[in-house]
Amino acid sequence: MGAFMGLPAIDQSEALHQLYEAFPYPRVVAGLQDFKAGKRQPIWNPKTSFSVFFPEQAPREELDILIAGCGTNLVPVFGAFMPRARIVGVDISAASLQISAEQCAAHGIDNVEHLQLPLEQIGSLGEDFDFVCCTGVLHHLADPVAGLRALGRVTRPNGAIMTMVYARYGRQGIYMLQELATKLGLSIDELSAAKVQKLLAFLPQGHPFRLVYPNVGTVISLEEVMDMVLNPRDQSYRVQDIRDLVQGAGLRFHRWLGNAPYRPEMSALGRAGLLDAADALDPWAQAAAAELAFGNLIKHSFVVTHPDRTPAAELFGGERILDAYPSISTHVRLEPSGTDLVVTNEGHPVRIETVAPIAEMSALLQACSGQRSVRELAAELGDGVVGAYRHLYHADALTLSTRPTRS
Ligand SMILES: C[S@@+](CC[C@H](N)C(=O)[O-])C[C@H]1O[C@@H](n2cnc3c(N)ncnc32)[C@H](O)[C@@H]1O
């Protein structure tokens, strides 16, 4: 899909390396002290969302974390936010690693290590990890399946890999621009990036690129232009391609981050009365149907584990939700609207509003302390709450665990 797909794989790899040396990605994050103080958090992280990754385990912060293809920001952010974890960041770009290490040093973040290493060779470190974060990287590799397999081999049996790859449908506008860049003979250099930067600012509101960046006139940074439009290699995925990626790597799909974009009932299919048809599909086909119905997902974030860990859908599907311990997810916003309370999960790829009378919703949510199971809550509040909790979990307002959690 990349603009320079004509290049042989080895030249693409070199071009990709040069790109991230010349344009370290992303822009340096401001406000690391807020992550240190716990005032800000990475949207998905194993500290405040431990049960999302490890629903069967007792929460702990002393995790060995690998950030594969760390770029400039993730090591300082995770290092600041999780001082009791040990963080190893690897990247092929020496320039990115240097920026990352300088940020850590400037903020006294000392639980981190940086290494210049292709993630495909991560096994050569001779270490393993509880949590592996690899976001925005696999789709740039010559062989994403081999890359994910290599990460699986350094993930402990009870560990988890959090990853993100580009979504094909929602990024159509970017692939059109990559094609345009190729037609115009633009190359991977600052001058070309500046030309594309100008072009992006003038694209009309209806251009499919505006799904990614809605604001006409926004100046998009040169590193973003490089990463999106002039990238020599970027493969994109539909839901069903992710199944193949994970299975090809000999690993197991654990869950999406979050749930809502992959639930037909959260999409237009629900309101259009097409749920019976969607319900007849297997879970992957249901998720694929939801992706098509939403139409605007630009990336897929998900959790992968070893094959012997039980996926979230098996732990909490159907009647098994009765044995789950719900707690309120991070980033949940509660807003009164007349006599109703509106629950939204902010910052997620698809925001779902769940609306119920204030007293009813407050009782439901206040009971979610992580200390009592849905079965116990149903005994107290009535059987009707089971369906409500299931909906709130699928809407990403609740996190489930198989055991009581501190909350
Ligand atoms: C789009 S950036 C994402 C950075 C970071 N993961 C984030 O989400 O902010 C892609 C990063 O992957 C790195 N990268 C590309 N191929 C790699 C490889 N084979 N091994 C390790 N890092 C790689 C690039 O140098 C770049 O820093």
Ligand as a Chemical Component Dictionary entry (heavy atoms), coordinates in Angstrom:
data_LIG
# 
_chem_comp.id                   LIG 
_chem_comp.type                 NON-POLYMER 
_chem_comp.pdbx_formal_charge   0 
_chem_comp.three_letter_code    LIG 
# 
loop_
_chem_comp_atom.comp_id 
_chem_comp_atom.atom_id 
_chem_comp_atom.alt_atom_id 
_chem_comp_atom.type_symbol 
_chem_comp_atom.charge 
_chem_comp_atom.model_Cartn_x 
_chem_comp_atom.model_Cartn_y 
_chem_comp_atom.model_Cartn_z 
_chem_comp_atom.pdbx_ordinal 
LIG C1  C1  C 0  5.126  5.314  13.500 1  
LIG S1  S1  S 1  6.481  5.173  14.569 2  
LIG C2  C2  C 0  5.646  4.633  16.072 3  
LIG C3  C3  C 0  6.420  4.964  17.319 4  
LIG C4  C4  C 0  5.770  4.487  18.612 5  
LIG N1  N1  N 0  5.559  3.062  18.643 6  
LIG C5  C5  C 0  4.478  5.208  18.877 7  
LIG O1  O1  O 0  3.413  4.567  18.808 8  
LIG O2  O2  O -1 4.512  6.414  19.169 9  
LIG C6  C6  C 0  7.264  3.671  14.025 10 
LIG C7  C7  C 0  8.547  3.381  14.770 11 
LIG O3  O3  O 0  8.935  2.041  14.498 12 
LIG C8  C8  C 0  10.340 2.002  14.299 13 
LIG N2  N2  N 0  10.646 0.783  13.538 14 
LIG C9  C9  C 0  10.384 0.536  12.238 15 
LIG N3  N3  N 0  10.810 -0.704 11.910 16 
LIG C10 C10 C 0  11.322 -1.241 13.043 17 
LIG C11 C11 C 0  11.913 -2.504 13.349 18 
LIG N4  N4  N 0  12.047 -3.441 12.420 19 
LIG N5  N5  N 0  12.333 -2.717 14.608 20 
LIG C12 C12 C 0  12.204 -1.758 15.568 21 
LIG N6  N6  N 0  11.666 -0.552 15.319 22 
LIG C13 C13 C 0  11.229 -0.287 14.080 23 
LIG C14 C14 C 0  10.619 3.317  13.590 24 
LIG O4  O4  O 0  11.981 3.681  13.651 25 
LIG C15 C15 C 0  9.696  4.275  14.341 26 
LIG O5  O5  O 0  10.313 4.828  15.458 27 
# 
loop_
_chem_comp_bond.comp_id 
_chem_comp_bond.atom_id_1 
_chem_comp_bond.atom_id_2 
_chem_comp_bond.value_order 
_chem_comp_bond.pdbx_ordinal 
LIG C1  S1  SING 1  
LIG S1  C2  SING 2  
LIG S1  C6  SING 3  
LIG C2  C3  SING 4  
LIG C3  C4  SING 5  
LIG C4  N1  SING 6  
LIG C4  C5  SING 7  
LIG C5  O1  DOUB 8  
LIG C5  O2  SING 9  
LIG C6  C7  SING 10 
LIG C7  O3  SING 11 
LIG C7  C15 SING 12 
LIG O3  C8  SING 13 
LIG C8  N2  SING 14 
LIG C8  C14 SING 15 
LIG N2  C9  SING 16 
LIG N2  C13 SING 17 
LIG C9  N3  DOUB 18 
LIG N3  C10 SING 19 
LIG C10 C11 SING 20 
LIG C10 C13 DOUB 21 
LIG C11 N4  SING 22 
LIG C11 N5  DOUB 23 
LIG N5  C12 SING 24 
LIG C12 N6  DOUB 25 
LIG N6  C13 SING 26 
LIG C14 O4  SING 27 
LIG C14 C15 SING 28 
LIG C15 O5  SING 29 
# 
